[in-house]
Amino acid sequence: MHRLAAVVGRRDAFAALGTALVTLVLLFVLPVLVALAGDTASPHPAEPGWWWLVALFVLQSVTVAAARSFPVVAVLAVAGLPLLAVWLARGDGFGLTSLPVMVTVYLAAVSHPLPRLRAGLTAAVLLFGAGYAANQLLDPAGIGPGPAVAAALLQAVLVVGGPLVIALLVAARRAAREAHREELRALAGERDAIIQAAIATQRTTMARELHDIAAHHLSGLSLMAAAVDLQIDTDPSAARAGVQQIRAQSSLVLDDLRRLVGLLREEDDDEGPATLAAVPELVQQFSTSEHPIELTVRAPDAGMLGADLGPAAHLTGYRMVQESLANTQLHAAGAARSVELDDRGENTVVITVRNGPAEAASPPGRDGFGLRGMHERAELIGAELSYGPVVDGGWQVELTIPRTSAQEAT
């Protein structure tokens, strides 16, 4: 019983029951309709053939329940059973056998692709047509052989083809709805991917900005604090000056953090992102009286430094100088340092940061993300970053920014 329930669903059972009830009601109403027309129905309920016809309709209706699970077998069975009516109960009741055929064809075609049913449907047309033609030929009041065969083929094509066309339309509409749902799911997946990519990009930008701020200011604060610690007892006035520098650097850290938070909040920032025009002030922050930094600015004859560069290009150049000078403090303390901005090129702006050989070996430490961040920034605007040792034993970082970077920056 459970196995049968697994094959025949509830909808199939209701379809079979509904088909049986409608067919049997029509069978009982048929004699009344024929009597109203002034004739007598054949077979009549008083005849034995009438009950055979009832049994035939019940079998056809049971076959309807298998239309979804066994479509070809169900179609052939429901179209072949009317052949029994020709010998058991031929007459006016034969036309009612078309209803179970139509229901079965519709359920089979709406649930399965047409290529799978093509052979079964063709055979169903021939079987039902043969039964209809035989019913006409064996009826004493029937029509001749030629008209009987023609009428049988037409009836069979209508009984099988009518519900088939409706089923194909329903299946096509269902497929269109499913394709639309798949398209919506694909669009939703694409939208989620874009959002995730934007989030990842924003996280990378945040990490890069935070690293640049930390590497610049905190490394300087660490060095100044170490110097103050050594000068407290031996040179109190120098220690006091160092504490003032630490305070000034702390204020700069807060300013940079406020700027970053303002960008994340998407609020208007009066100061805006750092530009190449702010590089001289940045160099001044890193310079000390004992170790000044040589700054060379080769600007065009008129206009602002990097006037035709976009905001991202300005920020990339600024951060490159900031990160490079922070690295010199960590790895080449006391070495001569120089920064050069060359804005005279027709197609490029070149920024170079160089330091001489370190006076002492730098303390061991882990690799940071400074160079990686500079590379990522350069790639975003199509710039070229190069770095490495120079002949005198020092280190040089050079950033070449194309003037077309204004397009990428916007």
N, C-alpha and C positions, 0 to 999 in steps of 0.2 A: 504493500500500500504506500509506504514511504517512497519507494523507488518510482512508483507511478506519479506521485505528487511532485517528485523532483523533475520528471519529464514534462508533465502537464501543469502549467501554472494556473493561478486563480483566474487570470484574465481569459486564458484559453477555455477553462471550464465554463465561465460565464458566457463566452461567445457560443460555445456548443449548446448550452442550455437555452439561450435566447433564440438561436436558430431553430432548435427543435420545437419550442413553444410557438414561434411565429408560423412555422410550416404546418404544424398540426392544427392550429387555429384556422389557417387558410383552407386546410383539407376539410375541416368540419363546415366551414362557411361555403365551400364550393358548391355543394348540392343546392343550397338555398339560392345562391346567385344564378345557377343554371335553371332552377325552377322558375325564378322570376322572369327568365327569358323565354319561358314556355317550352323548356326541353327537360330532359332527364340526364343527370350526371352519370358518367361511367368511369370508374366503378361507383356504385352506390353503397352507403354504409351497410345495407342489408346483404351485399354480395361478399363472398369470401375474399375476393381479390382486393377489396378495400382495406382489409386488415393487413394483407401482405404489404400494401402500400404504406400503411402506418409503420410497420416494422422497418421498411426500407428507409423512410425518413429518419427514424431513430438511428439507424446505422450511419446514414450520411452525417447526421448531427454529431455523433460520437467522433467521426473522422475529422470534423472541424477542429476538435481539441488538439489534434496532432499537427495542425498546419504549420505552426512555428518550429516545432522540434523536428518533424520529418516532412518537410514541404513537398518533395517530389512524390513520396509514397502517398501522402494525404491527397494531393491533387489528382493523381491517377485513380485512387480508390473512390473518391467522391464523384469523379466523372464517369467511372466505369459501373458503379452500382445502378444507375438508371437503366442500364441494359436489362437488368432483372425485371424491371417494371414492365418491359415489353411483353414478357411471357406471364408475369404474375398478375398484373393489374394495369393493362394498357387502357388508354382512354384519356379523358380530360385531366385527370390527376397527374399525368406525366409532367406537365409544365411546372408543377411545384418543385420538381427535383432540381430546378435551376438555382433556387435560392441557396441551398447548402454549397453548391458549386461556386457561386459568386463569392460567398463569404470566405470559403477556403482559399480561393485564388487571391483574394485581397490580403488576407493574413499572411500567406506565404510570400507574396511579392513585396509587401511592405517590410518584411523582416529579413529578406535575403536578396542578394544581388541577382539581377536578371539572367546573367550567363549561367548561373547554377540551375535556373528553373526553365531555361529555354526548351530543352527536350521534353520535360514533363508537361509543360503547357501546350506544346504542339500535340503531344499524344492525347492530352485532355480534350482538345478541340475535336480530334478525330473520334475519340470514344463517345463524347456527348453527342456529336453529330450523328454517329452511327445509331445511337439509341433513339434520337429524335426521328431520324429517317425511318427506322424500323417501326416505331410507334405509328407513324403516318401510313406506312405501307400495309401494316397488318390491320389497320382500322378499316372496317367495311365501308365506312363513309369517308375514308381518307382521299387524298389527292393522288395524282399519278406519280410514277417513279421519278421522272425528271424534276417536276416541281418539288417533290418531297425531298430529293437530295439537295436541291438548291436552297430550299427553306431550312433544311437541317444545318447546312454549312453556315448560313447567315445567322441562324439562332446560336450555333455553337461559338461563332466568332464574337457575337455580342455578349454572350454569357461569360466567356473567358476573357475577352479583350476589354470589356467595359470596366470591370473591377481592377484589371491589370493597369489600365491607364491611370485610374484614380490612385492606385497604390504607388505607381512610379512618381506621380506628382507629389504625393505625401512624402515619399522617401527623399525626393530631391529637395523639398522644402526643409526636411529634417537635416539633411546633409549641409544645406546652406546655413542653418542655424548653428550647427556644430562647428562649421568652418568659422563662422563669426565669433563664436565663443573661443575657439582656438586662437583667432587673431587677437581678441581682447586679452587672452592670457599671455600671448607673446608680447603684446605691447606693455602689459603690466610688468612682465619679466624684464623687458628692455628698460622700462622706466626705473625699476628697482636697481638694475645694473648701473644706470647712469647716476642714480643717487648715491650708490655705494662708491662709484668711482670719484664722484665729487667729494664725498666725505673723506675718502682716502687721500685725495689731493689736498684737501684742506688740512688734514692731520699732518701730512708731510710739510706743508707750508708752516703750520704752527710749530712743529718740531724744529724746523730750520731756523725760524725766527727766534725761538727760545734759546736754541744753541748759540746763535750769533750774539744775542744779548748776554748770555751767561759767559761765553768765552771772552767777550770783550771786557765787560765790566768786572766780573767776579775774579778773573785772573789778575787784573790790575789791582783790585782791592786786596787780594791775597798777598801780592808782592809789597804793596805799600804797608800793609799791616805788619809784615815781617820786618820791613825796614824800621818802622816805628818801634817795634819791640826791641831792636838793637840800639836805638837812639835815645830811649827814655832816660837812661842813666848818664850816658856820655854827652848827649847833645839835646837837652830838653826843648830848645827853641826849634830845632829841626824836626823833632818828634811832634811838636805842636803843629807845625806846618803840614806834616804828613797826615795828622788826624784831620786837618781841614780839607786836604785833598780826598781823603777817604769819604768825608761827608759830601763833598761835591760829586764824587763818583756815585755815591749811593743815590743822590738826587737824580742823576742821569739814568741809573737803573730804573727808578720809579717812573721817570718820564717815558722811557722806552716801553716799559710794561703797560703803562696807561695807553700808549699809542697802539700797542698790539691788541689790548682788550677792546679798544674803540673800533679797530678794524673787524674784530670778531663779532661785535654787536651791530655792525653795519651802520654805525652812526657817523655823522659828519665829523671829520677830524680837521680842525682848523690848521694844524701844523702840516698834515699830509705826510706821505711817506718821505723817507730821506732821499736826497738828491746828491748829485756830484758837487753841487755848490756847497754842500755841507762838509765835504771832505777836508778842507783846511781846518775847520773847527775840530773835526775828529782827530786829525794829526796833532793839533795843539793839545788835545786831551792826553794823548799818549806820550807827548814830549815831556822831558824833565830838563832841569838846568844842567844836570850832569850828562844826560844822554839826549840831546836834541835830535829831532828827525828832520832831515832835509826834504823840503817840499818844492817840487817844480811843477808849475801849471803852465802848459802851453795852450792857451786859449785862442780862439779865432779873433780876428780884429774887432768884430762887433758881435753883440749878442751874449746871451747867458751860456755858461758852460754846459755842453750837452743839450743845447736847446731843441734839437730835432730828435732826441731820444724819448721813448715812452717812459711812463712811471716805473714799469718793471725793470727796464734797463738801468735807470738811475739807481733804483734800490739794489740791483745786483752789483753794480760798481761800488756803491757805498759799502755794502756788506763784505765784498771781497777785500777792500782796504781794511775794514774793521777786523775781519778774521785774520788777515795776514799779519797785521801789527800785533794782535793778541798772541799769535804764534811766536813772533819774535821775542816777546816778553818771556814766554815759557821756555823756548828752546835756544834762544841766542841773547840772553840777558847781557846788557853792556855792549853789544855789538853796534857798529854804525848802521843807521837805517835811513832809507830814502824812499820817497813816494813821488811818482811822476804821473801827471795827467796830460795826455797829448790829444787835444781836440782839433788838431789842424788837418787831419786826414780827410780826404774827400769822401771816403766810403766807410771809414771806421774811426772809433775812439779807442785809444790804447791806454790802459792803466797798468803801471808797473810798480811793484813793491819789492824792494831788495834790502837785504841785510848782509853785513860782513860776517866773517867767521866769529863764532862765539868765543868769549874770553875764557869760559870754562865749560866743561861738559854739562849738558842739561840733565836734570834729574830724571831717572827712569819714570815712565808713566805709561798708561794705556793709550792706544790709538783713539783719537776722537773722530768726530763726524765733520770737522771743518772742511777738509778738502772735498769730501763727498757732497756736502751742502753747496760748496762753491760750484762744483761740477753740475749739480742739478739746476741751480739757478742759471748757469751759463747755457745749458741745453734748452731751458724754457724760452730764452730770447734768441737762440741761434748764435750765441757768442762762442768764442774759442778760449779755453783756459789752458795755460801751460805753466809748469812749475818744475823746479829742480835745482841742483847745485850749480854754482857759477865758478869761473876760473880761480877767483881769489879764495875759494873755500866757503863762500857764503851761500845764500839761498835767494832765489828769485821767483816771484809769482807774477804772471802777466795775463791780463784779460783783454781780449780784442772784441769789441762790441760793434757789430755792423749797424749802420744807420737805418737799415730796414727793420731793425728790431722794434721800432715804434709801432709797426703793424702787429707784431706778436704781442707787444705790451698792452695794446688796446683790445 
